[in-house]
Amino acid sequence: ATVQYVVGKPNNWWKKDLTKQDLAINSPYNTYLHPGLPPQPIANPGLAALQAAVNPDLTNYLYYVSDSSGYNHYAEDLAGHQANIAQYLQ
């Protein structure tokens, strides 16, 4: 995520794939080159995320996987999770 912060542009923060050149960028935010924490925070959760953390939905889901479009698929057990992986990540 720290390299994504370095190479990101407004309205297009996340490159699909990082390159070796991206990982070699000399920036204090590049934790591939500079161990430890970056010099400043790189992100803040939005209000909805904070509210969800304080008041989470009550579900039986233990697993999730995100497909290539960014949609999350949830499962209550390992077998369901493995089925989601087979269906959405293969």
Backbone as a printed PyTorch tensor [residue, N CA C, xyz], in Angstrom:
tensor([[[  0.8220,  -1.1970,   0.0000],
         [  0.0000,   0.0000,   0.0000],
         [  0.8610,   1.2540,   0.0000]],

        [[  2.0320,   1.1850,   0.6210],
         [  2.8370,   2.4020,   0.6650],
         [  3.3640,   2.7750,  -0.7150]],

        [[  3.7180,   1.7900,  -1.5350],
         [  4.1670,   2.1010,  -2.8980],
         [  2.9950,   2.6180,  -3.7220]],

        [[  1.8110,   2.0640,  -3.5130],
         [  0.6270,   2.5870,  -4.2010],
         [  0.4450,   4.0640,  -3.8550]],

        [[  0.7090,   4.4370,  -2.6150],
         [  0.5960,   5.8360,  -2.1970],
         [  1.5930,   6.7040,  -2.9640]],

        [[  2.7880,   6.1740,  -3.1960],
         [  3.8200,   6.9230,  -3.9190],
         [  3.4210,   7.1360,  -5.3790]],

        [[  2.9390,   6.0920,  -6.0510],
         [  2.6810,   6.1750,  -7.4890],
         [  1.2550,   6.6160,  -7.8230]],

        [[  0.3800,   6.6590,  -6.8370],
         [ -1.0150,   7.0070,  -7.0880],
         [ -1.2060,   8.4490,  -7.5190]],

        [[ -2.2680,   8.6570,  -8.2480],
         [ -2.6500,   9.9930,  -8.7140],
         [ -4.0660,  10.2950,  -8.2120]],

        [[ -4.4070,  11.5630,  -8.0020],
         [ -5.7770,  11.8720,  -7.5840],
         [ -6.7960,  11.2440,  -8.5380]],

        [[ -7.8450,  10.7010,  -7.9820],
         [ -8.9220,  10.0190,  -8.7120],
         [ -8.4810,   8.7100,  -9.3600]],

        [[ -7.2540,   8.2710,  -9.1040],
         [ -6.7630,   6.9940,  -9.6280],
         [ -5.6510,   6.4950,  -8.7080]],

        [[ -6.0000,   6.2260,  -7.4490],
         [ -4.9880,   5.9280,  -6.4440],
         [ -4.3630,   4.5590,  -6.5920]],

        [[ -5.0750,   3.5800,  -7.1080],
         [ -4.5630,   2.2100,  -7.0810],
         [ -4.2860,   1.6960,  -8.4820]],

        [[ -2.9960,   1.5450,  -8.7990],
         [ -2.6220,   0.8960, -10.0510],
         [ -3.0270,  -0.5660,  -9.9540]],

        [[ -3.4030,  -1.1530, -11.0660],
         [ -3.7920,  -2.5700, -11.0600],
         [ -2.6050,  -3.4510, -10.6670]],

        [[ -1.4750,  -3.2310, -11.2840],
         [ -0.2830,  -4.0290, -10.9980],
         [  0.9080,  -3.1010, -10.8100]],

        [[  1.6660,  -3.3280,  -9.7560],
         [  2.9000,  -2.5780,  -9.5610],
         [  4.0110,  -3.2150, -10.3880]],

        [[  4.9350,  -2.3830, -10.8350],
         [  6.0740,  -2.8710, -11.6120],
         [  7.3280,  -2.8910, -10.7380]],

        [[  8.3830,  -3.5200, -11.2450],
         [  9.6610,  -3.4910, -10.5280],
         [ 10.1650,  -2.0590, -10.4080]],

        [[  9.8900,  -1.2450, -11.4250],
         [ 10.2920,   0.1590, -11.3720],
         [  9.5520,   0.8880, -10.2450]],

        [[  8.2700,   0.5720, -10.0690],
         [  7.5050,   1.1810,  -8.9780],
         [  8.1330,   0.8360,  -7.6290]],

        [[  8.5250,  -0.4320,  -7.4620],
         [  9.0850,  -0.8820,  -6.1890],
         [ 10.4650,  -0.2960,  -5.9170]],

        [[ 11.1100,   0.2630,  -6.9470],
         [ 12.4440,   0.8460,  -6.7980],
         [ 12.4120,   2.3550,  -6.5910]],

        [[ 11.2380,   2.9710,  -6.6030],
         [ 11.1380,   4.4240,  -6.4270],
         [ 11.6780,   4.8000,  -5.0500]],

        [[ 12.6160,   5.7470,  -5.0430],
         [ 13.2160,   6.1750,  -3.7830],
         [ 12.3400,   7.2410,  -3.1370]],

        [[ 11.4880,   6.7940,  -2.2550],
         [ 10.5870,   7.6810,  -1.5220],
         [ 10.5570,   7.2150,  -0.0740]],

        [[ 10.4640,   8.1290,   0.8810],
         [ 10.3590,   7.6970,   2.2780],
         [  9.0940,   6.8810,   2.5370]],

        [[  8.1360,   6.9400,   1.6270],
         [  6.9080,   6.1520,   1.7560],
         [  7.0520,   4.7410,   1.1800]],

        [[  8.1510,   4.4640,   0.4900],
         [  8.3700,   3.1420,  -0.0930],
         [  8.9970,   2.2390,   0.9660]],

        [[  8.1700,   1.4490,   1.6360],
         [  8.6690,   0.5910,   2.7100],
         [  9.3630,  -0.6600,   2.1790]],

        [[  9.4070,  -0.8450,   0.8630],
         [ 10.2630,  -1.8880,   0.2990],
         [ 11.7270,  -1.4700,   0.4350]],

        [[ 11.9850,  -0.1680,   0.3330],
         [ 13.3510,   0.3420,   0.4270],
         [ 13.6790,   0.8910,   1.8030]],

        [[ 12.6930,   1.4000,   2.5040],
         [ 12.9060,   2.0410,   3.7990],
         [ 12.1050,   1.2990,   4.8680]],

        [[ 12.7880,   0.5060,   5.6940],
         [ 12.0550,  -0.2780,   6.6960],
         [ 11.3640,   0.6110,   7.7280]],

        [[ 10.3600,   0.0520,   8.3440],
         [  9.6230,   0.7780,   9.3700],
         [  8.3950,   1.4530,   8.7970]],

        [[  7.8470,   2.3390,   9.5880],
         [  6.6360,   3.0490,   9.1780],
         [  6.9630,   4.2170,   8.2630]],

        [[  6.0450,   4.5910,   7.3630],
         [  6.2630,   5.7950,   6.5620],
         [  6.2520,   7.0220,   7.4730]],

        [[  6.7520,   8.1620,   6.9830],
         [  6.8890,   9.3420,   7.8430],
         [  5.5610,   9.9350,   8.3170]],

        [[  4.4950,   9.7060,   7.5990],
         [  3.1750,  10.2250,   7.9730],
         [  2.1300,   9.1890,   7.5980]],

        [[  0.9270,   9.3110,   8.1630],
         [ -0.1430,   8.3890,   7.7590],
         [ -0.4070,   8.4950,   6.2580]],

        [[ -0.8010,   7.3800,   5.6540],
         [ -1.0820,   7.3860,   4.2220],
         [ -2.5680,   7.2510,   3.9250]],

        [[ -3.3720,   7.0240,   4.9420],
         [ -4.8070,   6.8800,   4.6980],
         [ -5.5700,   7.0560,   6.0030]],

        [[ -6.7980,   7.4380,   5.8750],
         [ -7.7130,   7.5110,   7.0060],
         [ -9.0120,   6.8480,   6.6010]],

        [[ -9.6120,   6.0900,   7.5080],
         [-10.9080,   5.5020,   7.1690],
         [-11.9780,   6.5840,   7.1170]],

        [[-12.9870,   6.3560,   6.3180],
         [-14.1120,   7.2740,   6.2660],
         [-15.0430,   7.0540,   7.4500]],

        [[-15.9950,   7.9450,   7.6110],
         [-16.9420,   7.8670,   8.7200],
         [-17.7150,   6.5520,   8.7010]],

        [[-18.1360,   6.1030,   7.5270],
         [-18.9010,   4.8530,   7.4400],
         [-18.0690,   3.6720,   7.9380]],

        [[-16.7780,   3.6470,   7.6310],
         [-15.9150,   2.5580,   8.0970],
         [-15.7540,   2.5990,   9.6100]],

        [[-15.5970,   3.7830,  10.1640],
         [-15.4910,   3.9110,  11.6170],
         [-16.7740,   3.4610,  12.3030]],

        [[-17.9120,   3.8710,  11.7560],
         [-19.1940,   3.4640,  12.3360],
         [-19.3900,   1.9550,  12.2310]],

        [[-18.9830,   1.3580,  11.1310],
         [-19.1120,  -0.0900,  10.9610],
         [-18.2110,  -0.8380,  11.9430]],

        [[-17.0430,  -0.2920,  12.2370],
         [-16.1440,  -0.9380,  13.1980],
         [-16.7160,  -0.8910,  14.6100]],

        [[-17.3730,   0.2020,  14.9420],
         [-17.9610,   0.3510,  16.2780],
         [-19.2580,  -0.4450,  16.4040]],

        [[-20.0240,  -0.5160,  15.3300],
         [-21.3110,  -1.2180,  15.3300],
         [-21.3620,  -2.2110,  14.1720]],

        [[-20.5990,  -3.3010,  14.2510],
         [-20.5600,  -4.2420,  13.1220],
         [-21.8820,  -4.9720,  12.9370]],

        [[-22.1460,  -5.3630,  11.6880],
         [-23.3040,  -6.2090,  11.4040],
         [-23.1280,  -7.5390,  12.1240]],

        [[-24.2160,  -8.0830,  12.6140],
         [-24.1820,  -9.4000,  13.2490],
         [-24.4160, -10.4550,  12.1760]],

        [[-23.3610, -11.2010,  11.8420],
         [-23.4430, -12.2540,  10.8230],
         [-22.6870, -13.4780,  11.3180]],

        [[-22.8020, -14.5480,  10.5840],
         [-22.0320, -15.7580,  10.8660],
         [-20.8270, -15.8940,   9.9430]],

        [[-20.5580, -14.8580,   9.1500],
         [-19.4550, -14.9340,   8.1960],
         [-18.1090, -14.8930,   8.9070]],

        [[-17.2270, -15.7980,   8.5150],
         [-15.8700, -15.8300,   9.0460],
         [-14.8270, -15.5400,   7.9770]],

        [[-15.2090, -15.6500,   6.7040],
         [-14.2680, -15.5220,   5.5970],
         [-14.8370, -14.6060,   4.5190]],

        [[-13.9310, -13.9730,   3.7890],
         [-14.3470, -13.2550,   2.5870],
         [-13.2210, -13.2910,   1.5700]],

        [[-13.5940, -13.1460,   0.3270],
         [-12.6310, -13.0340,  -0.7600],
         [-13.1730, -11.9840,  -1.7240]],

        [[-12.2790, -11.1540,  -2.2590],
         [-12.6780, -10.1220,  -3.2180],
         [-12.3750, -10.6010,  -4.6240]],

        [[-13.3520, -10.4630,  -5.5230],
         [-13.1200, -10.8640,  -6.9100],
         [-12.4210,  -9.7380,  -7.6640]],

        [[-12.1530,  -9.9500,  -8.9370],
         [-11.3870,  -8.9760,  -9.7250],
         [-12.1130,  -7.6550,  -9.9270]],

        [[-13.4290,  -7.6320,  -9.7100],
         [-14.1640,  -6.3700,  -9.8330],
         [-14.2470,  -5.6330,  -8.5000]],

        [[-13.7310,  -6.2580,  -7.4270],
         [-13.7570,  -5.6300,  -6.1120],
         [-14.9400,  -6.0300,  -5.2530]],

        [[-15.8060,  -6.9090,  -5.7730],
         [-16.9640,  -7.3690,  -5.0040],
         [-16.5140,  -8.4230,  -3.9970]],

        [[-17.0160,  -8.3520,  -2.7710],
         [-16.6720,  -9.3150,  -1.7280],
         [-17.6800, -10.4500,  -1.6840]],

        [[-17.1600, -11.6710,  -1.5400],
         [-17.9830, -12.8740,  -1.4100],
         [-17.6730, -13.4790,  -0.0440]],

        [[-18.7090, -13.6930,   0.7490],
         [-18.5520, -14.1150,   2.1400],
         [-18.9060, -15.5840,   2.3160]],

        [[-18.3050, -16.1950,   3.3480],
         [-18.5870, -17.5950,   3.6630],
         [-18.5810, -17.7820,   5.1750]],

        [[-19.4120, -18.7140,   5.6220],
         [-19.5050, -19.0090,   7.0480],
         [-18.4990, -20.0590,   7.4960]],

        [[-17.9520, -20.8290,   6.5550],
         [-17.0110, -21.8860,   6.9290],
         [-15.9200, -22.0080,   5.8690]],

        [[-14.8990, -22.7990,   6.1980],
         [-13.7540, -22.9380,   5.2990],
         [-14.1480, -23.5510,   3.9630]],

        [[-15.0680, -24.5070,   3.9790],
         [-15.4980, -25.1290,   2.7200],
         [-16.1400, -24.0950,   1.7990]],

        [[-16.9820, -23.2460,   2.3410],
         [-17.5980, -22.1850,   1.5460],
         [-16.5720, -21.1940,   1.0370]],

        [[-15.5970, -20.8780,   1.8680],
         [-14.5260, -19.9640,   1.4740],
         [-13.7200, -20.5530,   0.3190]],

        [[-13.3780, -21.8380,   0.4290],
         [-12.6210, -22.4880,  -0.6390],
         [-13.4320, -22.5510,  -1.9280]],

        [[-14.7460, -22.7370,  -1.8140],
         [-15.6050, -22.7240,  -3.0030],
         [-15.6070, -21.3370,  -3.6370]],

        [[-15.6540, -20.2830,  -2.8210],
         [-15.6100, -18.9170,  -3.3490],
         [-14.2820, -18.6460,  -4.0450]],

        [[-13.1970, -19.1100,  -3.4640],
         [-11.8840, -18.9410,  -4.0970],
         [-11.8660, -19.6350,  -5.4540]],

        [[-12.3470, -20.8700,  -5.4980],
         [-12.3630, -21.6240,  -6.7560],
         [-13.2220, -20.9310,  -7.8060]],

        [[-14.3280, -20.3530,  -7.3810],
         [-15.2410, -19.7270,  -8.3360],
         [-14.7820, -18.3440,  -8.7750]],

        [[-14.2620, -17.5410,  -7.8640],
         [-14.0260, -16.1320,  -8.1710],
         [-12.5650, -15.7530,  -8.4050]],

        [[-11.6310, -16.6240,  -8.0390],
         [-10.2210, -16.2610,  -8.2020],
         [ -9.4650, -17.1590,  -9.1660]],

        [[-10.1400, -18.0900,  -9.8090],
         [ -9.4520, -18.9970, -10.7290],
         [ -9.6360, -18.5410, -12.1570]]])
